[in-house]
Amino acid sequence: MENYKSTCIKCGKPIPLGANFCHYCQTAQGIDAFSYSPIDDHPDRPYNETTAPDLVTSSVLFCRNLGNLTGHMGRADFWWSTVGISLVEMVLGFLAIISFGSFRRLGEETSLLTAAPLLILLAIVIAGNITAQVRRLHDTGHSGRLWLINLIPLGSLIFLLILCEPSRQQHNRYIQKTGK
């Protein structure tokens, strides 16, 4: 991260990363001082809601925004949460298969009672995955309706490429401007 600097929360001038005070206006820097901007002032810097995306924090972010179709989700947060949630989906699917496989041993009613909560939880996670993909589309400047491209043959491959696009911060109607 040596090519990144922080900007002063008052005057906006570049200051060293992690500085407590601005060298120009002497303003104390708070949590807002850590809005990183590259030295070349590239307007479409990567966006992530978590400061350090990883498997756990991004998966927690996914769970917090499970039903949220508005807003946007940065590329690193999206892919880390995809890995974390895919692991959860595999475990849930495996447990559902095991409980369905116990039809003969436990009886049909008991097997359905054990498998139904797992299948409901799996459906919730899959629906949450769709909302995360819509938020990722918003981060790249695309409409959430573009998700429907998954329904056409080979559309999933095109959709995957769109999800890999970098964040688009300028001229993006899906990102709310905050007055900073």
Secondary structure as GFF3:
##gff-version 3
##sequence-region A 1 180
A	DSSP	beta_strand	4	7	.	.	.	ID=ss1
A	DSSP	beta_strand	14	15	.	.	.	ID=ss2
A	DSSP	three_ten_helix	31	34	.	.	.	ID=ss3
A	DSSP	beta_strand	37	38	.	.	.	ID=ss4
A	DSSP	alpha_helix	55	64	.	.	.	ID=ss5
A	DSSP	alpha_helix	75	101	.	.	.	ID=ss6
A	DSSP	alpha_helix	103	106	.	.	.	ID=ss7
A	DSSP	alpha_helix	108	139	.	.	.	ID=ss8
A	DSSP	three_ten_helix	144	151	.	.	.	ID=ss9
A	DSSP	alpha_helix	155	163	.	.	.	ID=ss10
###
